[in-house]
Amino acid sequence: MYIYLDESYNLKDRTKPQFISINGFMTVPVKKVWKRWREQRRKFVGKWRIHATDHVFEPLREKAFRVVEQNPDIILLSAVQHISAIPVRTDAPYWKKGKLNFDKVYEDMVKSIFDRVQLQAYTAVTVTIDDRKTKEGILGKQKIQEHILAYVTQYYPSTQVTFRFVPSSSEILLEMADFISNSFYKKYTGQEIAALDRLKVKTIVLENPLQ
């Protein structure tokens, strides 16, 4: 099984809900999905890096959802944690000196996705996440990766998990995850996204998993 994830969040604009979300999709026939997405993006290659927030590539948003609709083996994934619902009790690890420990929140949200999709049902899982900056740089990413792999080893010992941070520019299925994640971002900030409504039956959503 293959999982592709990207993060979308709002921590600054107080006129909109403040949240952290990790979104994307899971699939088994990854080569088939890769070929279909490659066909959809073909006309957009060569402009500059494909990104969901760039209006030039807006037509690709619906194309990404078309790939999802045409492939019954794709399931959309979304974990959204509202900042106001993050535990603040003394034993909660999500705050340091009154400041949000973003990396710990991120790490535990990824773990919650693993729990929800029931990794034990698969013998091998490859998880690819869009590369991200951490407060501690490369060491911070390594620490998150080590913690997640240790969690998997402890709770899913029969599943072989490959977990990697990869720049979206080097993995085209992360582009598809980016359009999906950005669409969930729009939904969580109050916009209506028709494609997500159509695909509710193919979507797993975890709301405030840290509770």
C-alpha positions, 0 to 999 in steps of 0.5 A: 500500500502507498500513502502520499501526504501533504500538510496545510494549516492556518496559524496566523490569520485569526479571521479564519479557523486556526488548524493544522491538517495533513491530507492526501490519499492512499492506494494499492495500484500505484503505477496505474495512478501514477500513469493517469496523473502523468497524463493529466499533468502533461500539458502543464509540464515545463511552465514552472513547479506545479503547485496547488496555490498557483492559479496557473495550475488551477485546472489541475485541481479537478483533474486530480479529483478525476483521477480519484473518481476513476480509480476505486482503489484510491481513498482520500485521507485527512487529519485536521486538528483545530488549535483550540482543541489541542490538549493543554494539560500538564502531561500533554507534549504539544506546548513548550513555554506557551508556544505550540510544539508544531513538530510534535503535533505533526508527528502524532497526527501522522501516527493517528492516520496510521492507526485509522487506516489499520496498517496491520492489514498490510504487509508493506506500506510506503509513506511519502510526505512532502518535504517540510522545514522543521525548527531543528532543520535536517535533524528535526526531520530525522527525529520525526522520522525516527519517532514514527518508525519506532511507533510503527515497529512497536504497534505494527510489527508485522508491517514493513513501513518505509517512511520518507520526506521527499520534495514534491518536485521529485515525486509527481504523486505528491503534486496530486496530494498537494491539490487534495491537501489544498482543497481540504485547506479551503474546506477547513477555512469555510469554502465549499469544495464540490469535489470533496462533497462528491467523494465523501464515501471515498474519504477518511477524516480524523477530526481533532485526533490529538484528543 
